Amino acid sequence: MGGTSAELIQGVLLRQLRASGRYRAVYYRRSNMKGDFALRGRLYDFKELSGPQLSARVTLELEMRDLNTAEQSGRSITRTTSQ
């Protein structure tokens, strides 16, 4: 796998949001698509875990902003282990 830790997490999050079925569409911010919400985040910690499967523990902060009202819709600091 190539890319920085932040790019890897961005890709995983994008795939998870798309696969959830909760959203009509999910795009990278750098695309030309106009959306209703923007999700912004900061990666604080990324640790690969040893074991038979590739997995990591991440600590990140996510903020969702409503682009129509410019209001912050939510903010969360999360620590999770993912495979």
C-alpha positions in Angstrom: 0.0 0.0 0.0 1.3 3.4 -0.9 0.5 6.9 0.4 0.7 8.7 3.6 -1.2 7.6 6.7 -3.8 10.4 6.2 -4.3 9.4 2.5 -4.9 5.7 3.6 -7.5 6.8 6.2 -9.1 9.1 3.7 -9.6 6.3 1.3 -11.0 3.9 4.0 -13.4 6.6 5.2 -14.6 7.4 1.7 -15.2 3.7 0.9 -17.1 3.2 4.3 -19.3 6.2 3.8 -20.2 5.1 0.2 -20.8 1.5 1.3 -23.1 2.6 4.2 -26.0 3.4 1.9 -26.9 6.4 4.0 -25.7 9.0 1.4 -26.8 9.6 -2.2 -23.2 10.2 -3.2 -19.8 10.7 -1.5 -17.0 12.6 -3.3 -13.5 13.8 -2.5 -13.5 17.5 -1.8 -11.1 18.2 -4.6 -13.6 17.0 -7.1 -15.9 19.4 -9.0 -19.0 18.1 -7.3 -21.1 20.4 -5.1 -22.4 18.8 -1.9 -24.5 19.6 1.0 -21.9 18.7 3.7 -18.2 18.8 4.0 -16.3 16.4 6.3 -12.9 17.6 7.5 -10.6 15.8 9.8 -7.2 15.7 11.5 -5.2 12.5 12.0 -3.5 12.5 15.4 -2.1 9.0 15.7 -1.7 6.0 13.3 -0.1 2.8 14.6 0.2 -0.4 12.7 -0.7 -3.4 14.9 1.2 -6.7 14.6 -0.7 -9.8 13.9 -1.8 -12.2 11.1 -4.1 -9.5 9.5 -3.1 -6.0 8.5 -4.7 -3.7 11.0 -4.1 -0.2 12.6 -5.2 1.9 15.5 -6.0 5.5 14.7 -7.0 8.5 16.6 -8.6 11.2 14.5 -10.9 14.2 14.8 -13.8 14.7 12.3 -15.9 17.7 11.8 -19.0 17.8 9.6 -20.1 21.2 8.2 -23.4 22.0 6.5 -22.4 23.9 3.4 -25.8 25.5 2.9 -25.9 27.1 6.4 -22.1 27.2 7.2 -22.9 25.6 10.5 -21.0 22.9 12.1 -23.2 19.8 12.2 -21.0 17.7 14.5 -17.5 17.1 15.8 -16.0 13.9 17.1 -12.7 12.6 18.3 -12.4 8.9 17.7 -10.0 6.2 18.5 -10.6 3.0 16.6 -8.9 -0.2 15.5 -9.5 -1.2 11.9 -8.5 -4.1 9.6 
